[in-house]
Amino acid sequence: MTLVVDSSVAVKWYVPEDLTEAAIKFKEWAVVGGHRLYAPEYFLVEVAAVLWKKAGILKQISVDEAGEIFREMGGAGVNLAEDRILLEDALGIALASGVTVYDSLYLSLAGKTGTCFVTADTKLQRKCASKFRIVNLHNWEKDLKRTGKDG
């Protein structure tokens, strides 16, 4: 199975915060099951921005840890899709739904691949669940079974 995953899930693989346990369990399930995880290239920008905030502003992790996590993210098994092939569709999604173009990149990729989008962003899920197959990290096991995509 192919799934689209965003930085709100992936950062939790390395930085303890709410739903870290669920994120790690999801990743282990994906790896063991041979599932493919995808994200737009923009994913790396988001990850870097989150790590900058956690290290530079919030001081939750060290600068060295931020760099190490970012390097590890490159080998985390998330395949990247070119943003430029997603942008026109993402703009249309953003204009129609009122979500950011950044979030719409993930929705565009999920739409183009015909798969579920896994996120920890509950507001985004609520806003777009009627038009997209969005799985919330909080309930990922139940949500994947409900959508018929439990592997």
Secondary structure in CASP SS format (residue, H / E / C, confidence):
PFRMAT SS
TARGET T0000
AUTHOR 0000-0000-0000
METHOD secondary structure of the structure
MODEL  1
M C 1.00
T E 1.00
L E 1.00
V E 1.00
V E 1.00
D C 1.00
S H 1.00
S H 1.00
V H 1.00
A H 1.00
V H 1.00
K H 1.00
W H 1.00
Y C 1.00
V C 1.00
P C 1.00
E C 1.00
D C 1.00
L C 1.00
T H 1.00
E H 1.00
A H 1.00
A H 1.00
I H 1.00
K H 1.00
F H 1.00
K H 1.00
E H 1.00
W H 1.00
A H 1.00
V H 1.00
V H 1.00
G C 1.00
G C 1.00
H C 1.00
R E 1.00
L E 1.00
Y E 1.00
A E 1.00
P E 1.00
E C 1.00
Y H 1.00
F H 1.00
L H 1.00
V H 1.00
E H 1.00
V H 1.00
A H 1.00
A H 1.00
V H 1.00
L H 1.00
W H 1.00
K H 1.00
K H 1.00
A H 1.00
G H 1.00
I H 1.00
L C 1.00
K C 1.00
Q C 1.00
I C 1.00
S C 1.00
V H 1.00
D H 1.00
E H 1.00
A H 1.00
G H 1.00
E H 1.00
I H 1.00
F H 1.00
R H 1.00
E H 1.00
M H 1.00
G C 1.00
G C 1.00
A C 1.00
G C 1.00
V E 1.00
N E 1.00
L E 1.00
A E 1.00
E C 1.00
D H 1.00
R H 1.00
I H 1.00
L C 1.00
L H 1.00
E H 1.00
D H 1.00
A H 1.00
L H 1.00
G H 1.00
I H 1.00
A H 1.00
L H 1.00
A H 1.00
S H 1.00
G C 1.00
V C 1.00
T C 1.00
V H 1.00
Y H 1.00
D H 1.00
S H 1.00
L H 1.00
Y H 1.00
L H 1.00
S H 1.00
L H 1.00
A H 1.00
G H 1.00
K H 1.00
T H 1.00
G C 1.00
T C 1.00
C E 1.00
F E 1.00
V E 1.00
T E 1.00
A C 1.00
D C 1.00
T H 1.00
K H 1.00
L H 1.00
Q H 1.00
R H 1.00
K H 1.00
C H 1.00
A C 1.00
S C 1.00
K C 1.00
F C 1.00
R C 1.00
I E 1.00
V E 1.00
N E 1.00
L H 1.00
H H 1.00
N H 1.00
W H 1.00
E H 1.00
K H 1.00
D H 1.00
L H 1.00
K H 1.00
R H 1.00
T C 1.00
G C 1.00
K C 1.00
D C 1.00
G C 1.00
END
